[in-house]
Structure formats: structure tokens, C-alpha cells
Amino acid sequence: MTLSAGQAVDVLRAAGEPTRLRILALLAREELAVLELCRVLDQSQPRVSRHLKLLAEAGLVERFPDGAWVFYRLTGGGQAGELISEMLGRIDPADPVLARDAERLIAVRAERADAASEYFARNAARWDEIRSLYVSETAVEAAILKAAGRGPFRRLVDLGTGAGRMLTLLGPHAEHALGLDLSQQMLNIARNQVAEAGLERCELRHGDIFGTRLPDASADLVVVHQVLHYLADPAAAVREAARLVEPGGKLIIVDFAPHNLEYLREQHQHRRLGFSDAEMTRWLAESSLVHVDVEALAPARDGGLTVKIWVAERARQPQRTAA
């Protein structure tokens, strides 16, 4: 479906203002909270919110509340989105205003990364204890084992492996297992856990969930366990995880259902307060994964968090018949 002349004018009018164009260029990099956009743009929240409202009304950005925060991202697909993508692609990346915005965004990211690194370093030794405050790990692990199936798995990849619990849980059923994490403190604990479990065919690497540098379709089981709520761009992490899944393989994502426990942002560096089934299913479908199953595990105590387990598969390639 193409845009009418009137629709195209509306799209261009919405984008054709300096601050709104800067917002679109920033959101082309990653989804951002309103206050983060205010910091980068050096403008007040009411002013930035007015621009975002106009962009949302024109169908150029999506707004999604997350607890007390509100995030925005570029609208995926559609003729309006394609038009804006084409326009942004023709702007000189060295433009001084956009380049300055990009530098400020890098500073915001660095602050996020420093806070997360300090948090993980401070809490690495008692990571499992912290997780146990939220939900029964025994029930979660039983559900993960059921979702993964009996195996054996040719290659297990655990992204954001943390203390290595998914490796010790699923590793005994894998011919080879690989855990990636950005925190060296976490990796050190994971190495100890893996050694104590006697897993000899298990490798641990310092690696980025957004750019694993692993080959396409290189694993028959990929796990992302309690990682996405820390990330600035969870959709990108899902895409990277899905890229690793071979035909017939599975991706298991474990995270929280939407909630309103704001203290998890302040005290535990959670960026997102859970994920909806619709949001996760869309990301998985956009990554060409099929047969999405969802299981919800109620919290172990009042005021706890509901854990969701999303399982998706890469369709098997059709077998060729002899001519």
C-alpha cells in the first residue's frame, strides 16, 4: 500500500522541523526514554513531549509506557517508515547538529554502561540470591528444562550468561556449550560454577549480546535468561539471538511480565519493567522464528514478579527430493 499525496505531506510536515528531525535520527539508533531524549537534545520535557506527540500522530514513532517511564521508537515498516528511513539515509552523518546529538547519546549510553557494570561487579557474588528475591528459581528451571526438551543439543549458546546457571542446567545435555557475558566478574563466577559441575565441553567468553560475532545458524539451542530487561535495545538483542538459531533449533527467552516495581530501576539497574506477549511475539516473528509458545509462572510471594518463558523455533528447511 502506497501513501496518498496528502499522507506524504503529513509525514514530511511532521518530520520537517529541526528538533523532530533530530528526534527521528536519534530513534533510528535505538529506542529511548523521554528523559534521555531531553538530555541529548538539551530541551525541556514538555517541549520534547509535544514534538513526540506530533510524530506519534503522524505514525512515525511508537509510544509505549513502561512503569513510570515512557519509551519511544521508530514505527516499524510501512510506507511512512520507509519514507523517513530513506530521508535519514540521505542526511550527511557529519552534520554538526546530528553529530553532536550522537556524541551526547554516546555519553548517555556510557553512563548506563558504567552504572550497570558497577552494579554487576558489586553483586556478582550473590547474583542467584538477588534473583531469588523475585521468583522461585526451582519452578523457572523446571519450566526451562521442559521447554528445551531432552536433547542432546549439538551446541548451546547462553547469551548474558551471568553466573552460568543456564550452562550448568542445560550444559549436561549439550555436546558443546558457550556462555557470553560483558561482565568479567560474572564470567569468573560462571567459570567456577562450570568447573564445579564438571562441564568440560563448556566455553566462556567475554562478548556482547548485540554483536556476538558467532556464525549464522550456529546453535540448536539459544537461551537469553533474565537479560533483556537490562538492555537499551531488547529488540536488537532478540534479533541477534535469533540469528544464531539453526533450522529446527530453539530460542528460549526468560524474562518478566510487565510490572510496576520502579525500585528495580533505581536499585537494580532494570531498564525495562517487563515485556508483553504481543511485543515479544512481534520481535520473534520479525526474526523469522515460528511456533511461539508462552508460559507464565506466578510469583513465589505477594508483590513478586511473574516470569514469562517464550519459546520459538526456526523452521526446518524443506528436504529436496530427487528429480
Helices and strands as residue ranges (DSSP letters): H 5-15, H 18-27, E 32-33, H 34-41, H 45-57, E 61-66, E 69-74, H 78-89, H 96-123, G 124-126, H 127-132, H 137-148, E 156-159, H 165-170, G 171-173, E 177-181, H 184-196, E 202-206, E 219-225, G 228-230, H 234-243, E 245-256, H 263-268, H 277-286, E 289-297, E 307-314
